[in-house]
Each structure stands twice: as structure tokens, then as C-alpha cells.
């Protein structure tokens, strides 16, 4: 119906479509008409069963194929998974290797940087040389040392262009010997640079696989110019030193000496280098000397010149002479060395002995001079016991000459005669000791006893000038080590000066002698008076030689007294006394602190392994 409505505008499109569809259906039906008989023809049961069987076989085959396909798929899947896992592991290993390689590369890079920095700081370059091909490798520092641009190809010719003309033959001989014998070599030579400066190089080479035919050397070159300059300065200082300078190693081998050593010991330099230092030691001291040297090297330290050690050296001709030595350890690349400065003190020893003898003579003269002032007092002191002895002798005779001799009284008188004789003898002995002249000896001395002896000896002098002598002596005063006669002289001189200072003084004349323990284990002795006191504005000069305020004085008494006290390790000084007068004090070390100052000879120092009368070093 809608076809007939084509003219109607509303249904025109739908009508057209349906018309086209109808035409198409008729055409299709016309095409399939000849197939209708075959389509409507039905197969027989046998055909259906055969077709069914074929279909079942096909289905089974398809199932087997599908099963095989699934199995293959599973196998492939398993293989893929295994391969994937293996690839993952391989990938992890590769990643780890990559990380490790990066670490190794970074470590190598830092190692190369450290090596390069170490070479730069130590001025040491590395090199390699393949002899057959003449191929040479230089590190960056080697280029800097040789002063060639980095792009220059290294050759032996370039090296020899820099070698100092005077050293070329030595270098060539060393290289020839090393290549012919396939051995390591070491040499030190100079480089003459284009600007005229000179470098000192130390070359060390190691032969690689010398058994094979292809010889190759690897080595290092170090710029030792600074060390050489320092050595030259050190040698210059040694040569300019006024003392004989000896440098030795811990084995006692002499490695360096200066011209003063040749002059002092009589050896040529080449006769000493490499020899043991005991060659300069007197034979009687050579035995223990290596042990002393070993002890010093175990604890090396600076030992100043003039420590008081009594040391001796031995010349080439065998003569021995006194020396002073200072030792100084030197830390070097070769290990610890010891530099010893040796000074001949023969003339000083002679001068000291002459001075000591002069001082002894002067001390004796002063003692004699002082005793001259005591002549009258001593005569009075000796006269008293002699007169008493005569009186007692007469008394003894009277008791014995009676009709009935009184033996008890006579015996008592005789005893008094003996006492008077002993007293006179003691006075004479004290005077004789003061006049003695000879070698001074150290002994334990009781200062309180010496003070009492001097008071007794000066009793007449004090009595003559109305001087009251008072003592304040410590009961527990320790003994000192010293020369008894010298200490007697000091006390006599101080007491005589005090008495002399009070001769013309109006008022109380009092002499006070005190003894007490001082600080630092010392004994303090003081002699004070009420005399005229110290000279104004000149108190600091009273200990100077030949300075005196007396018209009859020599000006040597106080100077000698101070020298005696100082030689005993003590100190003597003066101060004003209160309310008037002067006070002289001196200290002496006790026997526990004394250092044998008055015994002839120098002190020793076992703490450094070198004892008195030991050899030079």
C-alpha cells in the first residue's frame, strides 16, 4: 500500500526503501531457484551414520589436537617462564656486574687520582720502557719533572737531552749494564734544564720478566733537588761550625764529618767515613761504649754541650785529650742519625786547674793574713793553758815533797796538767789546720761543732773588745758534705769582720751566730752584729774582689768566702741587721742533697749512658 503512496510526500522515503527491498528479494529468489532441489533432498541413514562417524573422528582429532596444543602451550609457557626467570637472573647479574664495574671504575679513578696526587706531592713520576720496541710511557708527573709538554712522545733521546753533560756517561753505563744483565738499577744524577737550572733526580728501575726475550723496565723518578739543597746547606753549616762535627747512624758508623774533625783528630775524611765511631775513643773505654750508644739510640734526646761529663777523645797518633760533647738526634729517610759536636777543652782544663790553684793559693794567703791579726789573741790563748799547766805542776810537786805526800791531790794536779796540755794542743792544732795548704777533701761536717771551735778560737779577740758572743744553734742540724778547713775559714772571716765592725761602736757589742734548717733540705747559718752596718750605696760591692772599707783590709775575705760557699753548692749574701749592724747568711745543702762540689773531678751523668771518663760519643 505504501508503494502506491509514493506520491504522498510524507511516506515517499519509506515507500522508496520498501520498493527497493521488494525488488531485491525477487531477484535473490530467482538466483536460488535452481538450488532448491538439492536443498530439499534428504540424505540416507547410512550417509548420516558415515557423516556422523566422520564428524566424531574429526571431533576426536580436533580434541587430540587441542590437547596437544594445550600441552605444547603449557610446555611453551613453562619454557617461557623458565627463560624469563633465567633472563631476569641474568639481568640481575648484569645489573650487579654493571654496578660492580662502576664501583671498580670509580675506585680505579680515585686510585689514579690518589696516585697522581701522591706523585705530585712527592715529586715522583712513574715510567715504563720496552727495550725491544723502544716504547716508553711517562706519567703526568714525569712530564712535569722532565719539563716536556704532555703531547710529546717520550724517547730516550729526550731524556739524554736533559741529563747534565758531566753525568751522561755514568747514566749510559748504568743503563747498558742493566739491559745487558737484565737487572734492576738505581741511580742519582743531575738534569740541566733549558733555563740553566739544575735538578737532582733519583731514578729507580725494576726489570720485568728478565727470563723472557722481551725485556721491559718499570720505574720511578723522583725530584730530590730540595733534599740535595738541604744536604748542601747542612754540609755548609757543618763545615762552618767551629767545633768538630760528627754524624753517625745507630750502628755507630760515621756518615759525615767536617774539616774540624780532620784537624782535631788527625784523620783524613776518607779514613773516617764508614768506620765505627769507636776509632775516636780511647782504647780503655771502647769496650762499654757500644752499649752506651745503644742506650742513647733507644731514647734519643738532645744533650747540651758542657754537661759536666768528663770525656776524652783519641787522635790518630794515639794521644788522648779532654773534650766536651753535645748530641742531637736527626730524623732522616735513612733512620735516626746522631750529630755530635766535639770541643777540645785541653786549654780550658789547664786554665781551670791554674785558676783553681791560684784560688787555693789566694785562699791560703788570706787565711794566713787573717791569722796574722789573731797572733796576739792566739798567744794569749796558748799562754793560758801553759801557765795553768805550770801552776798545776808546781802544786803537784808541793803535794809530793811534803813529809807525807798527798798522792790524791798530786794525782788531781797531774790530771789538770794533762787537761791543760790537751787544751793547748787543740789550740795549736786548730791554728795549724788553718795554715794548711793542700788538696781539699769533702767529708761530713757538723757546722755546730765548727761554730763552737771558732768561738773558742776567737774568744780572746772578742774579750779584748768587749764583744758578747751569743749562739742559737739548732739541736737537730743535719750534717753537710764539705771541706772542714774551708768552712772554718768562712766562719772565722765572717766573725772577724763582725768583731772588727764593732771595735769603735758605743753601746752594746753583740755577735750572734745562728744555725737552723733552711728550705729545700738546706742548712742556714747567719752571723749578725751590732756594728756600723753595711756601707751606704755600696752594699752590692762588698763581695767584689779588692773592695774593702777597712784601712788594713785586703778586700779578698768576703770574695773568697762567697767562692767557698758557692763551690759547696750554697749561697752567701748580706743584709742589714735590726736595729743596727749587718747580718751575713749562707746556705749549704745537706748530705742528701750535696753534689760532691769540693771533691776534685767533674760530675758524671749515668742517666744518658755516658759516664765520667767515658769516650766522645
RODRENVEX-839962 format. One line per field, with one value per residue (C-alpha): x, y, z; residue in one letter. Coordinates in Angstrom, 3 decimals. Layout:
<rs>
u	c(X	...) $
v	c(Y	...) $
w	c(Z	...) $
rest	c(A	...) $
</rs>
This chain:
<rs>
u	c(0.000	2.809	4.135	1.084	1.574	4.805	3.252	2.452	5.228	5.134	5.638	7.752	11.099	9.706	7.926	11.097	13.021	10.369	10.126	13.859	13.725	10.951	12.830	15.943	14.021	12.564	15.998	17.505	14.724	15.345	19.004	18.413	15.571	17.948	19.347	16.045	16.026	19.447	18.482	15.285	16.942	17.434	20.494	20.039	20.651	23.910	25.108	24.102	25.968	29.098	28.909	28.382	31.401	33.494	32.329	33.148	36.629	37.151	35.942	38.347	41.193	40.348	40.257	43.604	44.953	43.566	45.049	48.382	48.064	47.296	50.213	52.511	51.188	51.831	55.345	55.993	54.584	56.853	59.839	58.910	58.565	61.915	63.564	62.001	63.306	66.736	66.711	65.692	68.559	70.919	69.646	70.178	73.695	74.320	72.978	75.214	78.185	77.406	77.249	80.432	82.174	81.106	82.441	85.670	85.930	85.278	87.797	90.309	89.626	90.126	93.183	94.603	93.750	95.430	98.432	98.652	98.287	100.845	103.248	102.658	103.216	106.288	107.661	107.807	106.801	106.348	107.583	107.857	110.272	110.006	113.574	112.939	110.421	111.856	108.289	108.264	105.470	105.623	103.115	101.896	104.289	107.199	106.369	106.399	109.728	111.341	109.575	108.154	104.680	102.115	101.674	105.382	106.211	108.703	112.072	115.494	116.867	114.605	115.863	119.515	118.909	118.134	120.879	123.783	126.786	129.002	126.575	125.717	128.485	127.535	123.848	124.659	126.945	124.256	121.569	123.857	124.748	121.082	119.916	122.792	122.436	118.636	118.833	117.282	119.141	119.163	120.988	121.068	122.101	121.551	119.262	120.337	117.126	116.714	116.691	120.082	118.763	119.899	117.646	118.771	116.870	116.750	115.834	114.721	114.023	112.724	113.237	110.028	110.329	114.047	113.918	111.863	113.184	111.146	112.820	110.810	111.578	109.123	110.315	110.021	111.857	111.929	112.960	115.307	116.556	115.193	116.798	120.104	119.932	119.163	122.089	124.376	123.210	123.665	127.139	127.874	126.742	128.871	131.916	131.378	130.868	133.715	133.505	134.335	131.045	130.477	127.263	126.762	123.983	122.580	125.212	127.952	129.096	130.389	128.421	129.580	132.393	133.639	137.109	137.422	137.303	140.281	142.139	141.260	141.747	144.401	142.460	141.618	137.915	138.004	139.697	136.685	133.626	132.070	134.216	132.813	132.981	134.996	138.046	137.949	137.570	140.494	141.130	140.433	136.869	135.975	134.547	131.412	130.964	128.682	126.286	126.235	125.476	122.688	121.096	121.259	119.585	116.871	115.857	117.469	117.438	119.414	122.390	123.769	127.431	129.196	127.003	129.983	130.790	134.486	135.038	138.117	138.939	141.782	143.797	145.243	148.665	147.173	147.248	144.222	142.715	139.708	136.608	133.076	130.319	126.777	124.499	121.438	119.242	118.403	115.376	116.177	114.977	117.792	116.511	117.721	121.183	123.066	125.042	127.828	129.713	133.141	135.082	138.694	138.831	142.507	143.360	140.245	141.113	144.595	143.189	140.677	143.401	145.603	142.677	141.871	145.478	145.537	142.325	143.784	146.929	144.852	142.642	145.700	147.216	144.002	143.887	147.472	146.665	143.647	145.679	148.212	145.521	144.913	148.548	148.163	144.921	146.374	149.425	147.070	145.004	148.092	149.623	146.629	146.778	150.590	150.508	147.818	149.906	152.945	150.832	149.397	152.871	154.117	151.114	151.768	155.412	154.363	151.951	154.630	157.535	155.777	156.677	153.570	152.968	149.323	149.018	145.342	145.970	149.110	147.143	144.431	147.049	148.681	145.302	144.819	148.264	147.172	143.950	145.828	148.299	145.459	143.778	146.977	147.441	143.894	144.543	147.785	146.094	143.303	145.839	147.886	144.813	144.015	147.538	147.476	147.738	146.884	144.195	140.719	138.712	134.988	133.733	130.703	130.894	128.963	128.550	127.545	130.868	132.783	130.880	131.861	135.504	135.613	134.021	136.665	139.436	138.200	137.424	140.392	139.663	136.054	137.032	139.601	136.913	134.126	132.065	129.367	129.161	125.771	124.734	121.392	122.247	119.637	119.902	118.831	121.013	121.898	125.474	126.787	129.448	132.309	135.876	136.169	139.081	137.389	134.156	136.195	137.756	134.330	133.022	136.265	136.207	132.567	133.047	136.296	134.540	131.723	134.146	136.115	132.881	132.076	135.513	134.681	130.916	129.444	126.792	126.104	128.518	126.868	127.843	125.125	125.703	122.648	122.176	118.873	117.232	116.522	114.221	114.757	116.792	119.435	121.228	121.139	123.951	123.837	126.378	124.955	126.451	125.542	128.343	128.476	126.420	126.898	128.471	125.771	125.225	127.962	126.327	126.295	130.094	131.267	131.712	133.801	137.485	139.730	136.784	137.161	136.089	138.993	142.211	144.156	141.915	142.793	139.284	139.536	137.983	134.308	135.043	136.878	134.186	131.479	133.549	133.970	130.253	129.272	131.775	129.912	126.620	125.408	124.838	126.261	124.600	124.469	121.684	121.180	120.611	117.891	118.147	121.722	124.663	124.970	123.893	125.707	123.946	124.902	123.176	124.659	122.955	122.665	124.491	121.386	121.304	125.040	126.664	130.284	131.231	134.549	135.921	138.326	136.794	133.641	130.238	129.049	125.807	124.906	121.399	122.452	124.689	127.891	129.799	132.779	135.925	133.788	134.744	133.486	130.076) $
v	c(0.000	2.283	1.792	3.366	6.292	7.379	10.484	11.348	13.456	12.062	8.432	8.950	7.879	4.813	3.780	4.014	1.888	-0.807	-0.835	-1.384	-4.184	-5.965	-5.845	-7.224	-10.127	-11.160	-11.125	-13.268	-15.767	-16.071	-16.836	-19.607	-21.349	-23.927	-24.865	-25.724	-29.347	-30.043	-28.302	-30.209	-33.586	-35.538	-37.927	-41.666	-43.118	-44.748	-41.460	-39.812	-42.521	-42.181	-38.466	-38.771	-41.060	-38.775	-35.896	-37.798	-38.701	-35.104	-34.034	-36.520	-35.451	-31.879	-32.696	-34.509	-31.579	-29.190	-31.318	-31.436	-27.747	-27.110	-29.347	-27.593	-24.300	-25.380	-26.529	-23.322	-21.408	-23.330	-22.734	-19.086	-18.740	-20.514	-18.471	-15.332	-16.230	-17.015	-13.766	-11.988	-13.607	-12.831	-9.287	-9.024	-10.386	-7.936	-5.140	-6.267	-6.533	-3.096	-1.679	-3.526	-2.350	1.206	0.825	-0.648	2.123	4.719	3.033	2.901	6.518	7.581	5.379	7.047	10.430	9.486	8.138	11.282	13.463	11.364	11.698	15.431	15.860	13.624	14.923	11.307	10.221	6.701	5.378	2.199	1.224	-1.724	-2.190	-4.077	-1.606	1.421	2.213	4.491	5.591	8.635	9.607	13.167	13.946	12.543	15.027	17.811	16.693	16.458	19.718	18.413	19.095	16.357	15.614	14.994	11.353	10.064	8.834	8.110	10.928	13.419	12.114	12.417	15.954	16.905	14.884	17.008	16.583	15.516	12.705	11.304	8.702	7.391	7.136	5.430	2.902	2.146	1.598	-0.552	-2.786	-3.128	-4.072	-6.487	-8.265	-7.815	-6.469	-3.681	-0.425	2.696	5.932	9.558	12.198	15.800	17.347	20.552	22.379	24.809	27.822	26.799	25.490	22.098	19.363	16.334	13.167	9.779	7.009	3.533	0.785	-2.785	-5.324	-7.221	-10.904	-10.801	-14.512	-13.802	-12.295	-9.100	-7.016	-4.221	-1.831	-0.049	2.525	5.829	9.112	11.489	15.119	15.277	18.797	20.145	17.333	17.893	21.607	20.895	18.455	21.059	23.649	21.129	20.290	24.002	24.503	21.565	22.946	26.410	25.086	25.990	22.574	19.193	17.759	14.012	12.424	8.695	6.136	3.780	1.190	3.614	4.144	7.632	9.049	12.674	14.770	18.314	19.758	20.454	16.695	16.194	18.976	17.825	14.077	13.980	11.692	12.352	12.430	9.264	7.441	8.072	7.726	4.288	3.482	2.925	5.945	3.931	4.767	8.165	6.628	5.832	2.088	1.712	2.981	1.161	-1.939	-0.445	2.290	0.330	-0.338	3.365	4.166	1.577	3.068	6.553	5.457	3.683	7.096	9.742	13.242	16.462	16.564	20.118	20.973	21.178	18.945	18.344	14.891	14.110	12.741	12.011	11.627	9.816	11.222	9.201	9.279	7.724	10.797	11.408	14.765	16.056	17.028	18.304	16.862	17.832	15.246	15.907	13.248	13.783	12.096	11.306	8.954	6.621	6.488	8.229	9.756	11.495	14.677	15.171	18.430	17.755	20.546	20.284	21.627	20.972	24.650	25.299	22.387	23.787	27.242	25.877	23.980	27.073	29.150	26.555	26.560	30.360	30.427	27.872	29.988	33.123	31.393	30.228	33.715	35.215	32.616	33.438	37.164	36.670	34.636	37.417	39.588	36.872	36.454	38.297	36.527	33.147	33.849	34.665	31.528	29.308	31.146	30.437	26.603	26.692	28.959	26.770	23.699	25.277	26.203	22.706	21.239	23.320	22.297	18.651	18.976	20.661	17.823	15.264	16.989	17.121	14.933	12.961	13.219	13.684	11.428	12.175	15.923	15.314	12.996	15.650	18.292	15.974	15.385	19.122	19.358	16.801	18.720	21.994	20.338	18.933	22.307	23.966	21.200	21.682	25.387	24.697	22.070	24.449	27.096	24.563	23.431	26.980	27.394	24.126	24.235	21.211	19.293	19.973	16.974	16.516	14.949	15.006	18.201	19.261	23.024	23.490	21.967	24.313	27.296	26.317	25.857	29.310	30.927	29.298	30.367	33.993	34.177	36.405	38.718	39.101	39.638	42.282	44.444	43.651	41.730	39.451	36.269	34.552	31.393	29.948	26.527	24.046	20.775	18.629	20.361	17.840	17.403	18.724	17.427	19.872	20.810	21.394	23.860	25.963	26.184	27.141	29.919	31.233	31.378	32.871	35.546	36.495	36.551	38.532	41.071	41.420	41.924	44.458	46.333	46.733	47.855	51.572	51.325	52.794	50.730	47.054	44.977	41.683	38.941	36.336	33.108	31.053	27.687	26.255	24.121	26.071	25.444	22.706	20.463	23.096	24.392	28.135	29.818	33.508	35.814	39.148	42.040	45.430	47.268	50.024	48.093	47.783	50.687	53.036	52.833	50.200	47.149	45.368	45.754	44.173	40.769	42.212	41.377	44.074	46.128	46.942	49.540	48.704	50.670	47.459	45.110	43.268	43.184	39.447	37.867	38.119	37.318	34.158	33.252	33.509	31.379	28.716	28.655	28.502	25.706	23.761	24.272	27.064	30.814	33.701	37.096	40.130	42.279	44.991	43.844	45.299	47.699	48.241	46.372	43.791	40.219	37.697	34.459	31.429	28.179	24.755	21.629	18.713	15.474	14.082	16.973	17.630	17.066	16.436	20.020	20.152	16.797	17.067	15.995	16.627	15.157	12.228	11.502	7.807	8.641	9.148	6.131	8.204	8.177	10.079	9.308	7.895	8.500	11.082	9.771) $
w	c(0.000	0.841	-2.680	-4.012	-1.778	-3.345	-4.495	-0.940	0.467	3.964	3.003	-0.050	1.518	3.299	0.131	-1.902	0.544	0.630	-3.135	-3.416	-0.840	-2.665	-5.952	-4.279	-2.706	-6.037	-7.625	-4.852	-5.111	-8.813	-8.179	-5.593	-7.524	-9.071	-5.667	-4.133	-5.330	-3.793	-0.555	-0.122	-0.988	2.379	2.958	3.687	7.238	6.144	4.842	8.074	10.125	7.995	8.190	11.923	12.321	10.246	12.367	15.591	14.273	13.318	16.733	18.427	16.205	16.990	20.692	20.469	18.545	21.109	23.935	22.149	21.525	25.207	26.241	23.842	25.092	28.689	27.774	25.917	28.855	31.242	28.986	28.648	32.393	32.972	30.284	31.699	35.165	33.698	31.794	35.000	36.881	34.061	34.050	37.803	37.405	34.604	36.769	39.635	37.311	35.946	39.489	40.483	37.334	38.038	41.566	40.237	37.681	40.389	42.667	39.843	39.001	42.631	42.869	39.788	41.261	44.556	42.663	40.592	43.707	45.565	42.673	42.575	46.309	46.416	43.103	41.924	38.426	37.045	33.725	31.646	28.876	26.474	25.321	22.056	20.640	22.457	23.506	26.572	28.895	31.183	33.854	34.042	36.906	34.882	32.122	34.727	36.175	32.724	31.726	28.458	27.080	27.680	23.976	23.305	22.571	25.184	23.895	25.381	23.263	25.057	28.401	27.446	26.201	29.807	31.563	32.778	30.417	33.326	34.278	30.835	30.738	34.169	33.197	29.893	31.607	34.179	31.505	29.365	32.284	33.332	29.816	29.197	32.542	32.739	36.277	38.300	38.588	40.723	40.030	41.087	38.585	37.547	34.947	33.220	32.343	29.416	31.738	33.160	36.487	37.806	39.105	41.098	40.148	41.813	39.330	40.412	37.831	38.057	35.267	34.349	33.421	32.696	31.724	28.579	25.428	25.663	28.388	29.957	32.793	35.044	37.493	39.245	39.003	41.978	42.025	45.052	44.398	47.684	49.629	47.862	48.547	52.201	52.336	50.805	53.333	56.134	54.908	54.658	58.228	59.349	57.608	59.070	62.611	64.978	66.654	65.203	63.885	63.563	62.212	62.795	62.404	65.042	64.148	65.122	61.523	60.728	57.779	57.801	59.300	58.811	58.371	62.099	62.762	60.452	62.224	65.742	65.394	62.663	60.281	56.669	55.905	53.794	56.687	58.931	56.672	57.119	60.163	63.629	65.880	68.421	66.299	68.050	71.522	73.844	73.865	77.592	77.056	73.810	75.496	77.113	74.501	72.086	74.965	75.867	72.214	72.129	75.235	73.722	70.465	72.474	73.865	71.645	73.089	72.944	75.284	75.563	75.454	78.802	80.958	83.225	81.874	81.904	78.376	76.321	72.637	70.884	67.998	65.136	66.804	69.949	72.167	74.380	75.220	77.221	75.252	75.678	73.505	72.589	70.956	68.788	67.123	63.438	61.839	58.193	55.419	56.441	60.011	63.141	62.953	65.728	65.266	67.781	68.312	69.828	71.501	72.684	76.255	76.885	77.290	79.331	81.624	82.070	82.727	85.230	87.014	87.048	88.311	90.945	92.082	92.126	94.144	96.545	96.916	97.381	99.926	101.825	101.718	103.007	105.747	106.755	106.620	108.835	111.287	111.461	113.007	115.625	116.652	119.948	120.780	119.892	122.065	124.919	124.233	124.261	127.229	129.458	129.339	129.569	132.656	134.181	133.495	135.194	138.211	138.439	138.107	140.988	143.035	142.217	143.330	146.535	147.344	146.610	148.511	151.878	154.803	153.985	150.212	149.364	146.361	145.697	145.467	143.406	141.082	140.691	139.893	137.373	135.716	135.398	133.809	131.208	130.527	130.172	127.774	125.665	125.575	124.387	121.840	120.479	120.051	118.227	116.031	115.038	114.141	112.164	110.233	109.274	107.939	105.995	102.203	100.136	98.253	99.513	100.652	101.186	104.407	106.667	108.690	111.796	111.402	115.042	116.050	113.720	115.135	118.678	117.633	116.027	119.075	121.244	118.871	118.779	122.473	123.305	120.368	121.461	125.077	124.169	122.508	124.960	122.386	123.730	121.701	121.641	119.818	118.739	117.381	116.176	118.045	115.054	112.478	109.725	108.600	105.295	102.929	102.607	103.370	107.089	106.890	104.206	106.194	109.262	107.203	106.113	109.675	111.000	108.287	108.962	112.759	112.490	110.224	112.777	115.677	113.628	112.758	116.483	117.766	117.689	118.358	121.523	123.220	123.151	121.130	120.398	117.975	117.278	115.425	114.428	112.765	111.590	108.938	105.792	102.861	100.268	102.621	103.267	106.345	107.079	109.038	109.969	111.645	112.829	114.741	116.167	114.399	111.820	109.264	105.533	103.637	102.248	98.449	98.285	99.817	96.448	96.113	99.348	97.660	94.825	94.849	96.423	97.669	101.392	103.912	106.245	106.245	106.771	104.732	101.503	100.031	99.420	102.504	101.516	97.867	98.862	101.384	98.712	96.328	99.016	99.805	96.125	95.482	98.195	96.316	98.624	98.590	100.657	100.989	103.293	104.752	107.334	110.908	113.123	114.893	113.656	112.241	109.498	109.018	106.826	105.877	103.885	102.986	102.327	101.008	103.401	102.700	100.967	98.501	98.071	94.655	95.647	94.802	96.619	95.582	92.698	89.359	87.354	87.940	85.904	84.147	84.032	83.000	79.379	79.108	79.134	82.404	83.736	81.797	79.009	75.368	72.970	71.859) $
rest	c(X	X	X	X	X	X	X	X	X	X	X	X	X	X	X	X	X	X	X	X	X	X	X	X	X	X	X	X	X	X	X	X	X	X	X	X	X	X	X	X	X	X	X	X	X	X	X	X	X	X	X	X	X	X	X	X	X	X	X	X	X	X	X	X	X	X	X	X	X	X	X	X	X	X	X	X	X	X	X	X	X	X	X	X	X	X	X	X	X	X	X	X	X	X	X	X	X	X	X	X	X	X	X	X	X	X	X	X	X	X	X	X	X	X	X	X	X	X	X	X	X	X	X	X	X	X	X	X	X	X	X	X	X	X	X	X	X	X	X	X	X	X	X	X	X	X	X	X	X	X	X	X	X	X	X	X	X	X	X	X	X	X	X	X	X	X	X	X	X	X	X	X	X	X	X	X	X	X	X	X	X	X	X	X	X	X	X	X	X	X	X	X	X	X	X	X	X	X	X	X	X	X	X	X	X	X	X	X	X	X	X	X	X	X	X	X	X	X	X	X	X	X	X	X	X	X	X	X	X	X	X	X	X	X	X	X	X	X	X	X	X	X	X	X	X	X	X	X	X	X	X	X	X	X	X	X	X	X	X	X	X	X	X	X	X	X	X	X	X	X	X	X	X	X	X	X	X	X	X	X	X	X	X	X	X	X	X	X	X	X	X	X	X	X	X	X	X	X	X	X	X	X	X	X	X	X	X	X	X	X	X	X	X	X	X	X	X	X	X	X	X	X	X	X	X	X	X	X	X	X	X	X	X	X	X	X	X	X	X	X	X	X	X	X	X	X	X	X	X	X	X	X	X	X	X	X	X	X	X	X	X	X	X	X	X	X	X	X	X	X	X	X	X	X	X	X	X	X	X	X	X	X	X	X	X	X	X	X	X	X	X	X	X	X	X	X	X	X	X	X	X	X	X	X	X	X	X	X	X	X	X	X	X	X	X	X	X	X	X	X	X	X	X	X	X	X	X	X	X	X	X	X	X	X	X	X	X	X	X	X	X	X	X	X	X	X	X	X	X	X	X	X	X	X	X	X	X	X	X	X	X	X	X	X	X	X	X	X	X	X	X	X	X	X	X	X	X	X	X	X	X	X	X	X	X	X	X	X	X	X	X	X	X	X	X	X	X	X	X	X	X	X	X	X	X	X	X	X	X	X	X	X	X	X	X	X	X	X	X	X	X	X	X	X	X	X	X	X	X	X	X	X	X	X	X	X	X	X	X	X	X	X	X	X	X	X	X	X	X	X	X	X	X	X	X	X	X	X	X	X	X	X	X	X	X	X	X	X	X	X	X	X	X	X	X	X	X	X	X	X	X	X	X	X	X	X	X	X	X	X	X	X	X	X	X	X	X	X	X	X	X	X	X	X	X	X	X	X	X	X	X	X	X	X	X	X	X) $
</rs>
